[in-house]
Amino acid sequence: MKNILCIGAGYVGGPTMAMIALKCPDRKVTVVDINSERIAAWNSDQLPIYEPGLLEVVKACRGRNLFFSTDIERGIEENDIIFVSVNTPTKTFGRGAGCAADLQYWEQTARKIKHCAKSDKIVVEKSTLPVRTATAMARILAAEGDGGAGVKFEVLSNPEFLAEGTAIEDLRNPDRVLVGGNQTPEGDAAVAELVAIYSSWVPRERILTTNVWSSELSKLTANAFLAQRVSSVNAISELCEATGADVQEVSRAIGMDSRIGPKFLKAGVGFGGSCFKKDILNLVYLCETYGLTQAAAYWRGVVAYNDHQQERFVSRILRAMFNTVAGKKIALFGFAFKSDTGDTRESPAIAIARMLAEEHAKVAITDPKALPSVRRDLAGCLDSIVEEPDPYKAADGADCIAVATDWKCFRDLDFARIYASMRKPAFVFDGRNLLDHEALFKLGFNVYAVGKSPLTHLD
Ligand SMILES: NC(=O)c1ccc[n+]([C@@H]2O[C@H](COP(=O)([O-])OP(=O)(O)OC[C@H]3O[C@@H](n4cnc5c(N)ncnc54)[C@H](O)[C@@H]3O)[C@@H](O)[C@H]2O)c1
């Protein structure tokens, strides 16, 4: 029975390996990372990421067949199947800056594997990577010198489709698992090894096997399509605001068409998270590399509209509040990029808070999980920002509430109490269409929801 190593103990590596350890109790699973603080957190009850149900899974396996360590060399030596789940952010320098994937962490990992390997390995790309990266990885692993002599490496692509906030459920019951391999006898054998692991709990018909490039491209395409739905419905929300249509009614009507389906049709302040923007820009870069300028422009538009939606949200706040928020207190409800996670990477709340700070508003940010990231994410405009764990205190004396994250706990707040504590006229800008707008209006609020006509007492 081959044992498993995962390099990279982040949002993907940690939960994915915990689920494999849970479902394959006879395999030893080790997760390693260069970040010793992260590993220490994985070995404690304060896990480095918040994800519903994760702690229970980790506790069931940790010390039994799930181990977290910083000893990367030993991990490579001792294990036969090596998942690579390191971060692949957008490049910030040189060619392709702002668009292409920064593959430095990934290449360092490939070289490390080669350097330390003394027996044959199956290397599994779990990170999201540009098309044909597996070939590049195979070349590095096969190059002469710096270890790896006589060792055979087989590289597979096995992109992860989990969504933060529902990672455990997504891993327990995935729509599909994708395994891409070389179409050679060695490639087929490696694919079969990985399929055997997932078959422990995933029905065989949901495990798809493809060639490596199709697998790599499928991941980028899945994220591009999901993000495109968000930008499409947001573009309609702008039209709804201009015409008096209601975007929630339009979404419901189109979502019942079985060809369209109801998911990812919620208008709001736009998508965030570490993946959508990065992966679309990656796709754009790939298209440009192959000279496909129209395809590149098409996908770039999805990201551009997302930025526009956030600017539009802030412009609407300004217009409604008599064209100035200078000196006004704004309670920003939510900082995570979506509910049920503490992750703030590319969160729309960051752009919104920055734009409000530029307008000299005082922004009181409340969030059940993400406040520890505020100081880092809003560096440079902290004079305008306070963090406030208690939403009632955040709203106390405020002129408006702006909802940036769809945390369900915000829906259950006592808005009569909140209204009483705010300056009048009091406004709500619901950037997630989360709250009961009619009820808020009846309490006295002026309510602005995305893709809807305002409910206002000011006319
Ligand atoms: N976050 C998601 O929801 C999600 C979903 C699907 C796919 N992905 C993809 O998975 C990959 C990882 O994403 P993530 O969100 O887990 O990132 P992350 O930043 O949370 O974790 C990456 C980890 O890799 C570690 N690392 C970097 N270089 C290393 C090295 N040389 N050796 C050992 N460890 C190293 C970092 O310290 C970090 O802990 C990315 O390619 C991402 O696009 C992410």
PDBQT file of the ligand as one rigid body, heavy atoms in Angstrom, charges set to zero:
ROOT
HETATM    1  N1  LIG A 501      -8.323  27.815  -1.998  1.00  0.00    +0.000 N 
HETATM    2  C1  LIG A 501      -9.170  27.184  -2.796  1.00  0.00    +0.000 C 
HETATM    3  O1  LIG A 501     -10.388  27.242  -2.612  1.00  0.00    +0.000 OA
HETATM    4  C2  LIG A 501      -8.657  26.352  -3.940  1.00  0.00    +0.000 A 
HETATM    5  C3  LIG A 501      -9.533  25.463  -4.565  1.00  0.00    +0.000 A 
HETATM    6  C4  LIG A 501      -9.050  24.691  -5.616  1.00  0.00    +0.000 A 
HETATM    7  C5  LIG A 501      -7.723  24.819  -6.023  1.00  0.00    +0.000 A 
HETATM    8  N2  LIG A 501      -6.889  25.699  -5.413  1.00  0.00    +0.000 N 
HETATM    9  C6  LIG A 501      -5.491  25.764  -5.856  1.00  0.00    +0.000 C 
HETATM   10  O2  LIG A 501      -4.691  25.015  -4.935  1.00  0.00    +0.000 OA
HETATM   11  C7  LIG A 501      -3.402  25.634  -4.797  1.00  0.00    +0.000 C 
HETATM   12  C8  LIG A 501      -3.142  25.925  -3.341  1.00  0.00    +0.000 C 
HETATM   13  O3  LIG A 501      -4.120  26.864  -2.892  1.00  0.00    +0.000 OA
HETATM   14  P1  LIG A 501      -4.348  27.160  -1.349  1.00  0.00    +0.000 P 
HETATM   15  O4  LIG A 501      -5.535  28.049  -1.265  1.00  0.00    +0.000 OA
HETATM   16  O5  LIG A 501      -4.301  25.888  -0.582  1.00  0.00    +0.000 OA
HETATM   17  O6  LIG A 501      -3.010  28.010  -1.047  1.00  0.00    +0.000 OA
HETATM   18  P2  LIG A 501      -2.389  28.387   0.379  1.00  0.00    +0.000 P 
HETATM   19  O7  LIG A 501      -1.600  29.620   0.164  1.00  0.00    +0.000 OA
HETATM   20  O8  LIG A 501      -3.466  28.351   1.421  1.00  0.00    +0.000 OA
HETATM   21  O9  LIG A 501      -1.404  27.163   0.707  1.00  0.00    +0.000 OA
HETATM   22  C9  LIG A 501      -0.230  26.912   0.014  1.00  0.00    +0.000 C 
HETATM   23  C10 LIG A 501       0.807  26.420   1.014  1.00  0.00    +0.000 C 
HETATM   24  O10 LIG A 501       1.973  26.004   0.294  1.00  0.00    +0.000 OA
HETATM   25  C11 LIG A 501       3.097  26.304   1.096  1.00  0.00    +0.000 C 
HETATM   26  N3  LIG A 501       4.322  26.318   0.277  1.00  0.00    +0.000 N 
HETATM   27  C12 LIG A 501       4.692  27.230  -0.662  1.00  0.00    +0.000 A 
HETATM   28  N4  LIG A 501       5.870  26.898  -1.201  1.00  0.00    +0.000 NA
HETATM   29  C13 LIG A 501       6.259  25.730  -0.588  1.00  0.00    +0.000 A 
HETATM   30  C14 LIG A 501       7.397  24.893  -0.723  1.00  0.00    +0.000 A 
HETATM   31  N5  LIG A 501       8.369  25.180  -1.601  1.00  0.00    +0.000 N 
HETATM   32  N6  LIG A 501       7.469  23.790   0.069  1.00  0.00    +0.000 NA
HETATM   33  C15 LIG A 501       6.489  23.501   0.970  1.00  0.00    +0.000 A 
HETATM   34  N7  LIG A 501       5.384  24.267   1.122  1.00  0.00    +0.000 NA
HETATM   35  C16 LIG A 501       5.269  25.366   0.355  1.00  0.00    +0.000 A 
HETATM   36  C17 LIG A 501       2.780  27.634   1.714  1.00  0.00    +0.000 C 
HETATM   37  O11 LIG A 501       3.556  27.876   2.872  1.00  0.00    +0.000 OA
HETATM   38  C18 LIG A 501       1.274  27.474   2.010  1.00  0.00    +0.000 C 
HETATM   39  O12 LIG A 501       1.042  27.031   3.337  1.00  0.00    +0.000 OA
HETATM   40  C19 LIG A 501      -3.415  26.861  -5.691  1.00  0.00    +0.000 C 
HETATM   41  O13 LIG A 501      -2.870  26.508  -6.934  1.00  0.00    +0.000 OA
HETATM   42  C20 LIG A 501      -4.901  27.158  -5.856  1.00  0.00    +0.000 C 
HETATM   43  O14 LIG A 501      -5.175  27.789  -7.074  1.00  0.00    +0.000 OA
HETATM   44  C21 LIG A 501      -7.329  26.458  -4.355  1.00  0.00    +0.000 A 
ENDROOT
TORSDOF 0
